[in-house]
Amino acid sequence: MLFVREISQEELNRLYPLLDSNDVAIAKRAKIILLSREGLNPVEINPKVDMHPCAIRKWIKRFNERGVEGLFTKWPKTKKGNFTKEQEQEIVRIATSKPSDLGLPYNTWSLEKLQSYLKEKKIVRRICNETIRRILRKNEIEYKKAKKWLKSNDPNYEIKKTELLSSMKESQRMELSFASMKREQLQ
């Protein structure tokens, strides 16, 4: 988790008045820094300032690097579609493939794992999880939190599974009939 560095008294004396700034963006940025100082992480700060956690992280990093001045200077604006068509196609191709087929030790992607892989393979220099989600949605792929499935190498797995499920159903039927017998005795 990312938190703001230790803040000097001089910086605090500059931050508190910014909370009342006429510039709403500056006031939000000052609030982000002060909330982070109180121990809140970007996800916890999000509802208090109505800003995406990626943007919150950006302002905390800027403050950590440049101090209060970092809240005033702006990053160069990037266009929303700052990835080439080829990069987006590669992101979609990788996101729709099994990580294990790419030599990775897991079977499902999380946005964080996908983000790391894309950077590691130099497909993108940097990318936010929300941008990955947007690219996938644009290509009609909806990201959902992965469900974990266990795989078995046992050749008799299906037979054992069928027997176990059958046994469980029988056990449930016996419990239901036992419960109804108990109910009849109580009445």
C-alpha positions in Angstrom: 0.0 0.0 0.0 1.1 3.5 -0.8 1.1 6.2 1.9 2.4 9.7 2.1 5.9 10.2 3.5 6.4 12.0 6.8 5.1 15.6 6.5 7.1 18.5 8.0 5.3 21.2 10.1 6.1 23.7 7.3 4.3 21.5 4.8 1.3 21.0 7.1 1.1 24.8 7.5 0.8 25.1 3.7 -1.6 22.1 3.3 -4.3 23.0 5.8 -5.2 26.3 4.1 -5.4 24.5 0.7 -8.4 22.6 2.0 -10.4 25.9 1.7 -9.0 26.7 -1.8 -11.3 28.0 -4.5 -9.6 25.5 -6.8 -11.5 22.3 -6.0 -8.8 20.1 -7.5 -6.1 21.6 -5.2 -8.4 21.2 -2.2 -9.0 17.6 -3.1 -5.3 16.9 -3.5 -4.5 18.5 -0.1 -7.3 16.4 1.4 -5.8 13.2 -0.1 -2.4 14.0 1.4 -3.8 14.7 4.9 -6.1 11.6 4.8 -3.1 9.4 3.7 -1.1 10.9 6.7 -3.9 9.7 8.9 -3.3 6.1 7.7 -6.0 5.7 5.0 -4.9 3.9 1.8 -6.0 5.1 -1.7 -9.0 2.8 -1.8 -10.2 4.1 1.6 -9.6 7.7 0.5 -11.6 7.2 -2.8 -15.1 7.8 -1.4 -14.0 10.8 0.6 -12.7 12.7 -2.5 -14.6 11.0 -5.3 -11.4 10.3 -7.2 -10.2 6.9 -8.6 -7.5 5.2 -6.5 -5.0 5.3 -9.4 -5.3 9.1 -9.4 -5.0 9.2 -5.6 -1.8 7.2 -5.8 -0.5 9.6 -8.4 -1.0 12.6 -6.1 0.6 10.8 -3.1 3.6 9.9 -5.3 3.8 13.5 -6.5 3.7 14.8 -3.0 6.3 12.3 -1.8 8.6 13.4 -4.6 8.0 17.1 -4.8 6.3 18.2 -1.6 3.4 20.7 -1.7 4.6 22.1 -5.0 3.8 18.7 -6.6 0.1 19.4 -6.0 0.2 22.5 -8.2 2.1 21.4 -11.2 0.3 19.2 -13.6 1.4 16.1 -15.4 1.4 16.5 -19.2 -2.1 15.5 -20.4 -2.3 12.2 -22.2 -5.0 11.2 -24.6 -7.4 8.6 -23.4 -6.4 6.4 -26.3 -2.7 6.6 -25.7 -2.1 2.9 -26.7 -1.8 1.8 -30.3 -4.3 -0.6 -31.8 -1.5 -3.2 -31.8 -0.9 -2.7 -28.1 -4.6 -3.0 -27.3 -4.9 -6.1 -29.4 -2.0 -7.7 -27.5 -3.5 -6.7 -24.2 -6.8 -8.5 -25.2 -4.9 -11.5 -26.6 -3.0 -11.9 -23.3 -6.0 -11.3 -21.1 -8.0 -14.0 -22.9 -5.2 -16.5 -22.7 -4.4 -18.8 -19.8 -1.5 -17.5 -17.8 -0.2 -21.1 -17.5 0.0 -21.3 -21.3 2.4 -18.3 -21.1 4.6 -20.1 -18.7 3.2 -18.5 -15.5 2.6 -20.4 -12.3 -1.1 -19.6 -12.0 -4.3 -20.4 -14.0 -6.2 -17.1 -13.8 -5.5 -13.4 -14.3 -6.1 -10.7 -11.8 -5.9 -7.2 -13.0 -2.7 -6.7 -10.9 -1.0 -9.9 -12.4 -2.0 -8.8 -15.9 -0.7 -5.3 -15.3 2.7 -6.7 -14.1 2.9 -9.1 -17.0 2.2 -6.3 -19.6 5.0 -4.1 -18.1 7.4 -7.0 -17.7 7.0 -8.0 -21.3 7.3 -4.4 -22.3 4.0 -4.3 -24.1 3.3 -1.1 -22.2 5.5 1.2 -20.2 2.8 1.9 -17.6 -0.9 1.1 -17.4 -3.5 1.4 -14.7 -5.9 -1.5 -13.8 -8.9 0.7 -14.7 -7.3 1.3 -18.2 -7.0 -2.5 -18.6 -10.6 -2.9 -17.6 -11.6 -0.1 -20.1 -9.7 -1.8 -23.0 -11.2 -5.2 -22.2 -14.7 -3.6 -22.0 -14.2 -1.8 -25.3 -13.4 -5.3 -26.8 -16.6 -6.7 -25.2 -14.7 -8.6 -22.6 -16.0 -8.2 -19.1 -13.5 -8.7 -16.3 -14.8 -10.5 -13.3 -13.0 -11.5 -10.2 -11.7 -15.0 -10.8 -13.3 -18.1 -9.4 -10.8 -20.6 -8.2 -11.2 -24.1 -9.6 -9.2 -27.1 -8.5 -7.9 -29.5 -11.1 -7.0 -33.1 -10.4 -4.6 -35.3 -12.1 -6.3 -38.4 -10.7 -7.6 -40.5 -13.6 -10.5 -41.7 -11.4 -11.4 -38.1 -10.4 -14.8 -38.1 -12.2 -15.9 -41.4 -10.8 -14.9 -40.4 -7.3 -16.6 -37.0 -7.7 -19.8 -38.7 -8.9 -19.8 -41.1 -6.0 -19.1 -38.3 -3.5 -21.9 -36.1 -4.8 -24.3 -39.1 -4.8 -23.3 -39.9 -1.2 -23.8 -36.2 -0.2 -27.3 -36.2 -1.8 -28.2 -39.4 0.0 -27.0 -38.0 3.3 -29.1 -34.8 2.8 -32.2 -37.0 2.0 -31.6 -38.9 5.2 -31.2 -35.7 7.2 -34.4 -34.4 5.8 -36.4 -37.5 6.6 -34.8 -37.6 10.1 -35.8 -34.0 10.6 -39.4 -34.6 9.5 -39.6 -37.6 11.9 -38.4 -35.5 14.8 -40.9 -32.8 13.9 -43.8 -35.4 13.9 -42.7 -36.6 17.3 -42.7 -33.1 18.7 -46.2 -32.4 17.5 
